[in-house]
């Protein structure tokens, strides 16, 4: 007995999430990366000033690492902005992130347990917020970084409304 083509399960194609993060995200990522570079630079200068012996190879390594850090600060925000996407639908939360590797997460709405919005001091300066959707998954929460603060607030309300209307116990 053979199965007819009509009885085969439908093929589902995965499309990329529809929405980009805020257009202010690259500036935020560049600023936070520059702060890290500044800390690295200050530590290097302090070591340079207080070390009695400054071998040429140590100075060379420090300069190379500093140049790589500056290159990362220039390149990373552009790539992340192109990659980072998100979408919330009545059936799932879908995110894609990364700048060297790619990380895609999809969580069915009926698995959502909590929705949190977070806004640190630097994020507040840029008018951004991070949304964390905790699910009944061993993989951990889904995070949508660098949303406009207003969009994050609206998304919390939307997810709360969708999950309240969805059957299931999120376990």
C-alpha positions in Angstrom: 0.0 0.0 0.0 1.4 3.4 -1.0 0.5 6.8 0.4 -1.0 9.3 -2.0 0.8 12.6 -2.3 -2.2 14.3 -0.7 -1.6 12.5 2.6 2.0 13.7 2.9 2.6 16.2 5.7 2.8 19.8 4.4 6.3 21.3 4.0 6.9 24.4 6.1 9.5 26.8 4.9 11.2 29.1 7.4 11.4 32.7 6.5 13.5 35.3 8.3 11.8 37.4 11.0 10.1 40.5 9.6 11.4 43.3 11.8 14.8 44.9 12.3 16.0 46.2 15.6 16.0 50.0 16.2 18.1 52.1 13.8 19.8 53.5 16.9 21.2 50.0 17.8 24.4 50.3 15.8 25.3 53.5 17.7 24.5 51.8 21.0 26.7 48.8 20.1 29.5 51.0 18.9 29.3 53.1 22.2 29.3 50.0 24.4 32.2 48.5 22.4 34.1 51.7 22.6 33.7 51.8 26.4 35.2 48.3 26.6 38.1 49.4 24.3 38.7 52.4 26.5 38.9 50.2 29.6 41.4 48.0 27.7 43.4 51.0 26.6 43.6 52.5 30.1 44.7 49.1 31.6 47.4 48.9 28.9 48.6 52.5 29.6 48.7 51.9 33.3 50.8 48.7 32.8 53.0 50.5 30.4 53.6 53.4 32.8 54.3 51.2 35.9 56.3 48.4 34.4 60.0 49.0 34.8 60.8 46.9 31.7 58.8 47.3 28.5 59.7 44.4 26.1 59.1 45.2 22.4 56.9 42.1 22.0 54.6 43.1 24.8 54.1 46.6 23.2 53.5 44.9 19.8 50.9 42.5 21.2 49.1 45.4 23.0 49.0 47.5 19.8 47.8 44.6 17.7 45.1 43.8 20.2 44.0 47.5 20.4 43.8 47.7 16.6 41.7 44.5 16.5 39.4 46.0 19.2 39.0 49.2 17.2 38.3 47.2 14.1 35.6 45.2 16.0 34.1 48.4 17.2 33.8 49.7 13.6 32.6 46.5 11.9 30.5 44.6 14.5 27.6 47.1 14.8 27.1 47.2 11.0 27.0 43.4 10.7 24.8 42.9 13.8 22.3 45.4 12.5 22.0 43.5 9.2 21.5 40.2 11.0 19.4 41.0 14.1 15.7 40.5 13.4 12.6 39.7 15.3 8.9 38.9 14.9 6.0 38.2 17.1 3.0 36.5 15.7 -0.1 34.9 17.2 1.6 31.5 17.1 5.3 32.2 17.8 8.2 34.5 18.8 11.0 34.3 16.3 14.4 35.9 16.6 17.7 35.9 14.7 20.9 37.4 16.1 24.7 37.3 15.9 27.5 38.9 14.0 30.1 36.1 13.6 27.7 33.2 14.1 24.0 33.2 13.6 21.5 32.2 16.2 17.8 31.6 15.4 15.2 31.0 18.0 11.5 30.2 17.6 9.2 29.7 20.6 5.5 28.8 20.3 3.3 31.3 22.1 1.7 28.6 24.2 5.2 28.0 25.7 5.7 31.6 26.9 5.8 32.0 30.6 7.0 35.5 31.2 7.8 38.7 29.3 10.3 41.1 30.7 11.6 44.5 29.5 15.0 45.7 30.6 16.6 49.1 30.0 20.1 49.8 31.3 21.6 53.3 31.8 23.3 53.4 28.4 20.3 51.9 26.7 18.1 54.6 28.2 20.4 57.3 26.7 19.8 55.8 23.3 16.0 55.2 23.9 16.4 51.4 23.6 15.2 48.4 25.6 15.7 44.7 25.6 12.8 42.3 25.7 13.2 38.8 27.3 10.6 36.1 26.6 11.0 33.2 29.1 9.7 30.0 27.8 9.2 26.4 29.0 12.4 25.4 27.2 15.8 24.1 28.3 17.4 26.4 25.8 16.6 29.4 28.0 14.8 32.7 27.3 14.5 34.4 23.9 16.0 37.9 23.9 15.3 40.7 21.5 18.0 43.3 22.0 17.9 47.0 21.1 14.2 47.7 20.4 12.9 51.2 20.6 11.7 51.7 24.1 8.1 52.4 22.9 8.2 49.3 20.7 9.3 47.2 23.6 6.5 48.5 25.8 3.9 47.8 23.0 5.4 44.3 22.5 5.1 43.5 26.2 1.4 44.5 26.0 0.9 42.5 22.7 2.6 39.4 24.1 0.6 39.6 27.3 -2.6 39.8 25.4 -1.7 37.0 23.0 -0.5 34.6 25.7 -3.6 35.3 27.9 -5.8 34.3 25.0 -3.8 31.2 24.1 -4.7 27.9 25.5 -2.0 25.9 27.2 -0.1 26.0 30.4 3.4 27.0 29.1 5.0 23.8 30.4 
